[in-house]
């Protein structure tokens, strides 16, 4: 059997992916994470009487900690399987990618394992985030916007 014939047979027996359901689930879960983040900011502002900027920073650190802890305890992947990209798009996905890479390579040691592999997946996110920010910043600048 040729590879092409095998691929054709495999495609015929592949389970359909419910794209609309996954998109709706991701939309609402991502929105829920955003609402939780905003609620944490508001509560920090009200209870601790700190500025909105400082509360935003504390909220981001809190979300990163929760996502990293959930990854280390082993249930973040199970949640992603159920809730799809809604958990991966916000900062929680970035924290998960770094934590899971660190856990995967911890046996190789702190330098050759964790240190050299922690940005394996997150590195591309950082790179293309910086490139996109520069690109759109230049467009805004050229159109006469303030930086």
C-alpha positions in Angstrom: 0.0 0.0 0.0 1.4 3.4 -0.9 1.6 6.3 1.5 -1.0 8.3 -0.5 -3.5 5.5 -0.5 -3.0 5.0 3.3 -3.6 8.8 3.9 -6.8 8.7 1.8 -8.1 5.7 3.8 -7.1 7.4 7.1 -8.9 10.6 6.2 -12.1 8.6 5.4 -12.1 7.1 8.9 -11.1 10.2 10.8 -13.6 11.5 13.4 -15.0 14.9 12.4 -13.8 17.9 14.5 -16.7 20.0 15.9 -15.1 23.3 14.9 -18.0 25.6 15.7 -18.5 24.0 19.1 -14.7 24.3 19.8 -14.7 28.0 18.7 -17.7 28.8 21.0 -16.2 27.0 23.9 -12.9 28.7 23.5 -14.6 32.1 23.1 -16.5 31.7 26.4 -13.6 30.2 28.4 -11.2 32.9 27.2 -13.8 35.5 28.1 -14.3 33.9 31.5 -10.6 34.1 32.2 -10.6 37.7 31.2 -13.5 38.4 33.5 -11.8 36.6 36.4 -8.7 38.7 35.7 -10.7 41.9 35.7 -12.5 40.9 38.9 -9.1 40.2 40.6 -8.0 43.7 39.6 -11.1 45.3 40.9 -10.9 43.5 44.2 -7.3 44.4 44.6 -8.1 48.1 44.0 -11.0 48.0 46.4 -9.6 45.9 49.2 -6.0 46.9 49.2 -6.5 50.4 47.8 -3.7 50.1 45.2 -3.5 51.6 41.8 -5.0 49.9 38.8 -1.5 49.5 37.2 -0.2 47.7 40.3 -3.3 45.6 40.6 -2.9 44.6 36.9 0.7 43.5 37.5 -0.4 41.5 40.6 -3.2 39.9 38.6 -0.9 38.8 35.8 1.6 37.3 38.3 -1.3 35.5 40.0 -2.6 34.0 36.7 0.9 32.9 35.7 1.3 31.2 39.1 -2.1 29.4 38.9 -1.4 28.2 35.4 2.1 27.0 36.3 0.8 25.3 39.4 -1.9 23.6 37.4 0.7 22.4 34.9 3.0 21.1 37.6 0.1 19.2 39.3 -0.8 17.7 35.9 -4.3 18.8 35.3 -3.8 21.8 33.0 -3.6 19.5 30.0 -6.8 17.8 30.9 -8.5 21.2 31.2 -7.1 22.2 27.8 -8.5 19.0 26.2 -11.9 20.1 27.5 -11.9 23.9 27.1 -9.6 24.1 24.0 -7.8 27.4 23.1 -9.7 29.4 25.6 -7.1 28.4 28.2 -4.1 28.7 25.9 -4.5 32.1 24.3 -4.2 34.3 27.4 -1.1 34.6 29.6 -2.0 31.2 31.1 -1.0 29.5 27.9 2.4 31.2 27.9 3.0 30.1 31.5 1.9 26.6 30.7 4.3 26.3 27.7 7.3 27.4 29.8 6.4 25.2 32.9 5.7 22.1 30.8 9.1 22.5 29.0 10.9 23.0 32.3 9.2 19.9 33.7 10.0 17.8 30.6 13.7 18.6 30.7 14.3 18.8 34.5 16.1 15.4 34.6 18.9 16.8 32.3 19.8 19.4 35.0 19.3 23.1 35.6 21.6 24.3 32.8 21.4 21.8 29.9 17.9 20.7 30.8 15.7 23.5 32.1 17.8 26.5 31.1 18.3 25.5 27.5 14.8 24.2 26.8 12.5 26.4 28.8 11.9 28.8 25.9 11.6 26.0 23.4 7.9 26.7 22.6 7.6 30.1 24.2 10.6 31.5 22.2 8.6 31.5 19.0 5.7 33.3 20.7 8.1 35.9 22.1 9.8 36.4 18.7 6.7 36.8 16.6 5.1 38.9 19.3 8.0 41.3 19.1 8.0 41.3 15.3 4.3 41.9 15.2 4.5 44.8 17.8 7.3 46.4 15.7 5.4 46.0 12.5 2.1 47.5 13.8 4.0 50.2 15.6 5.7 51.2 12.4 2.3 51.3 10.6 0.8 53.4 13.3 3.8 55.8 13.2 3.7 56.1 9.4 0.0 56.9 9.6 0.7 59.8 11.9 -0.2 58.1 15.2 1.7 58.8 18.5 3.9 56.1 19.9 
